């Protein structure tokens, strides 16, 4: 701590030496006991660990190690180090408390005047921090606008009325659920973060709701295919009749050559009739399949919507 190091160099030097009893324990009376020696060793370990934390700016662990050392061997220097760590953490009230302990337990401290002056400065900072906390805002402000006048506005499930909401809303800090609804529009739902002392603006842009209906597909290709099948069937019947007629003419022929000619023609027309009949069958099956395919196809069309 640059300020305190410059103001209290002697105290800082003492604080870095390690804990030493200030009172009249048995060790100072000339009859050390084993348990006191062990306690002093353990206290020094805690002290050294605390100084390592302090140098690494790990002030909270440093305080804990200094306090453990003080439980074993109380020392004014430990109170001073604890005060320094609290001050680094901006915990001015705790720092003042331990600086006062240091002045109380240190016998004739040469830096008393400087420490007392520093305590006064810390007390002023602590009082300023208390005043700031008392006057710090505890709520935030939310202003709500909607693209559709008359839409119903709710915050955290509580209805506020219909837009526009003229007065800003005072809310505790945190996340709040905003809902804006109007018939014919898609409901607007959102979370708004409110901070203490800050005005937050929320704008609900409502989108028109659109309804659609399913439209079953037409059967154009079904009827075309069925018509072609009917034509093919008619053609097959015509070709078959022509083949039958030629077969009859073959029976009336007077020579073998004429009979054979009529039969050849009859077989040709019969083959054409078979081909046409096969095509009619295929087209008939295709029209049945298309009937189900085209009948099951669905499209959508818009039937209503808010403008």
Secondary structure, 3 states (H helix, E strand, C coil): CHHHHHHCHHHHHHHCCCCCCCCCCCCCCCCCCHHHHHHHHHHHHHHHHHHHHHHCCCHHHHHHHHHHHHHHCCCHHHHHHHHHHHHHCCCHHHHHHHHHHHHHHCCCCCCHHHHHHHHHHHHHHHHHHHHHHHHCCCEEEEEEEECCCCCEEEECCEEEEECCCCCCEEEECEEEEEEEECCCECCEEEEEEECCCCEEEEEECCCECEEEEEEECCCHHHHHHHHHHHHHHHHHHHHHHHHHHHHHHHHHCCCHHHHHHHHHHHHHHHHHHHHHHHHHHHHHHHHHHHHHHHHHCEEEEEEEECC
